Amino acid sequence: MNTHDHRKLFSPVQIGPITLGHRVVMAPLTRSRSQQPGDIPNDLMRECYTQRASEGGFIVTEATNISITGRGWLGAPGMYSDQQVEGWKKITAAVRAKFATVSRLDQTAPYEQKFHLDRPSKPGFSKHMVS
Ligand SMILES: Cc1cc2nc3c(=O)[nH]c(=O)nc-3n(C[C@H](O)[C@H](O)[C@H](O)COP(=O)(O)O)c2cc1C
């Protein structure tokens, strides 16, 4: 990477409505760390995302179940129960709090990768869920 490329990597970029302070984006990375039972985003996940948050940065969350019937493996977080939504809210708030002194605060958020595994999903996983 030459000096010019290096400067570009750390320069702002506009992606649709979002202005990023730099171009180092966190890719979706499944960690299978959600609280069980319930696939609830927890403190360990919050710590992980907060550690990787940076000023003007962009985070895509790990694959997140949109339905109990679409789960593909144990440990992936969900986004279809109230507890899961509350868990994600804490993570989002923690990431944003890290940028509390940054003017682009309201434009910097983890973007969630939602998924439904469809036919390969394992219905048997449902028994691990809380209602
Ligand atoms: C441990 C691990 C977990 C991953 N989890 C996801 C995921 O949840 N969703 C997804 O789309 N990609 C996932 N990926 C793929 C990464 O996002 C991908 O490796 C990254 O974007 C870099 O792209 P490359 O492997 O083609 O270089 C995962 C990769 C690894 C190594």
The ligand as a Gaussian input file, in Angstrom:
#p B3LYP/6-31G(d) Opt

LIG

0 1
 C      -15.240000     -16.429000      12.518000
 C      -15.966000     -15.856000      11.320000
 C      -17.311000     -15.552000      11.420000
 C      -18.016000     -15.020000      10.325000
 N      -19.330000     -14.709000      10.427000
 C      -20.001000     -14.177000       9.380000
 C      -21.368000     -13.822000       9.485000
 O      -21.982000     -13.952000      10.542000
 N      -21.953000     -13.334000       8.373000
 C      -21.287000     -13.179000       7.177000
 O      -21.886000     -12.751000       6.191000
 N      -19.979000     -13.468000       7.080000
 C      -19.327000     -13.972000       8.135000
 N      -18.012000     -14.272000       8.035000
 C      -17.328000     -13.952000       6.801000
 C      -16.534000     -12.687000       7.010000
 O      -17.390000     -11.575000       7.120000
 C      -15.562000     -12.576000       5.844000
 O      -14.590000     -13.529000       6.065000
 C      -15.007000     -11.202000       5.747000
 O      -15.996000     -10.364000       5.205000
 C      -13.746000     -11.136000       4.904000
 O      -14.043000     -11.559000       3.622000
 P      -13.109000     -12.669000       2.929000
 O      -13.093000     -13.866000       3.854000
 O      -13.781000     -12.952000       1.616000
 O      -11.758000     -12.040000       2.790000
 C      -17.331000     -14.805000       9.113000
 C      -15.962000     -15.115000       9.013000
 C      -15.295000     -15.628000      10.094000
 C      -13.814000     -15.921000       9.970000

